[in-house]
Amino acid sequence: MLGEKIGSMQQTTSNKLLPGNGALPRFETTAEGSGTLAGTEVQGMATYTADMRADGTLYGECPNQGLVMAADGVATFTATGIGTFTEDGGSIFKGMVYFQASAPSLSSLNGKAVVYDWVVDPEGNASWDLWEWK
């Protein structure tokens, strides 16, 4: 069951085309920005890859290449998701993220499954909204 919203970040992204998997492309996206997570002001950055599937959908992974920084420390994260390109040239991903926090202000995220929406507009501006999954 979807629980309370626990975070929201606004980020800018840049993309790079990687060697594909056969005839299907692979993309690398880097994101950086700020917002709130677990009631704490944070800065964040991440790099993830997305593989296009034969049906045109995208499978994305951030294999412990995500970082959230708070005033009292950090949290790293791993994420996976399924996405699509939008008609206007952006993209939308929905998936799961798992945090490992050493920052006391973010420690409530440890051991929780977190659901996300990741929406990127055609100019590379992204919003990342997160909810606890109970």
C-alpha positions in Angstrom: 0.0 0.0 0.0 1.3 3.5 -0.9 2.1 5.4 2.3 2.9 9.1 2.9 4.9 11.2 0.5 8.4 11.4 2.0 10.3 13.5 -0.5 10.4 15.7 -3.6 13.4 16.9 -5.5 13.9 19.2 -8.6 16.9 18.2 -10.7 18.6 19.0 -14.0 19.7 16.1 -16.2 22.1 15.4 -19.0 22.1 12.3 -21.2 24.7 10.3 -23.0 24.3 7.4 -25.5 26.1 4.3 -24.5 26.9 1.2 -26.6 23.7 -0.6 -27.2 22.5 -4.1 -26.4 22.3 -5.5 -29.9 20.0 -3.3 -32.0 18.5 -1.6 -28.9 20.0 1.6 -27.4 21.3 2.2 -23.9 21.3 5.6 -22.3 23.2 7.1 -19.3 21.6 10.0 -17.4 23.2 12.1 -14.8 21.0 14.2 -12.5 21.7 16.8 -9.9 19.5 19.0 -7.8 17.9 19.7 -4.4 14.7 19.3 -2.4 13.4 17.7 0.7 13.6 14.1 1.9 12.4 12.7 5.2 11.6 16.3 6.2 15.2 17.4 5.6 16.6 19.8 3.0 19.0 17.9 0.7 21.2 18.1 -2.3 21.3 15.0 -4.6 23.1 13.5 -7.5 22.8 10.3 -9.4 23.9 8.4 -12.5 21.7 5.7 -14.0 21.4 3.7 -17.2 18.3 2.9 -19.1 18.0 0.1 -21.7 15.3 0.3 -24.4 13.3 -2.8 -24.7 11.8 -4.2 -27.9 8.4 -2.8 -27.1 9.9 0.8 -26.7 9.7 0.9 -23.0 12.8 1.6 -20.9 14.3 -0.4 -18.0 16.5 1.8 -15.8 18.9 1.1 -13.0 20.9 3.2 -10.6 23.1 0.5 -8.9 24.2 2.4 -5.8 25.3 5.4 -7.8 22.9 7.8 -6.1 23.8 10.2 -3.3 21.7 12.5 -1.1 23.6 15.0 1.1 22.1 16.6 4.2 23.7 19.0 6.7 24.4 16.1 9.1 25.7 13.5 6.6 24.7 11.4 3.5 22.6 8.6 2.2 23.3 6.5 -0.9 20.7 4.7 -2.9 19.9 2.0 -5.4 17.0 2.3 -7.7 15.2 0.4 -10.5 12.3 1.5 -12.7 10.3 1.2 -15.9 9.9 4.2 -18.2 8.7 5.6 -21.4 9.5 8.5 -23.6 6.8 11.2 -23.8 5.4 12.6 -27.0 7.0 16.0 -26.3 10.5 14.5 -25.9 10.7 14.0 -22.2 10.5 10.8 -20.2 8.6 9.3 -17.2 9.9 6.5 -14.9 8.2 4.7 -12.1 10.0 2.4 -9.7 11.5 1.6 -6.4 14.4 3.1 -4.5 16.3 1.8 -1.4 18.4 4.2 0.8 21.3 3.5 3.1 21.7 6.5 5.3 24.4 7.4 7.7 23.0 10.9 8.3 20.8 10.9 11.4 18.2 13.1 9.7 17.8 10.5 6.9 18.1 7.4 9.0 14.3 6.8 8.9 14.8 5.7 5.3 16.9 2.7 6.2 15.1 -0.6 5.6 12.2 1.0 3.8 10.9 0.4 0.2 10.3 3.7 -1.5 8.1 4.2 -4.6 9.0 7.0 -7.0 7.8 9.0 -10.0 10.6 10.5 -12.1 9.4 13.0 -14.7 11.8 14.7 -17.1 10.6 17.5 -19.5 12.1 17.9 -23.0 14.6 20.5 -21.7 16.1 18.0 -19.1 14.3 19.5 -16.0 13.3 16.6 -13.7 11.0 16.1 -10.7 11.5 13.2 -8.4 8.6 12.4 -6.0 8.9 9.7 -3.4 6.4 7.7 -1.2 7.0 5.1 1.4 5.5 1.7 0.4 3.9 0.0 3.4 
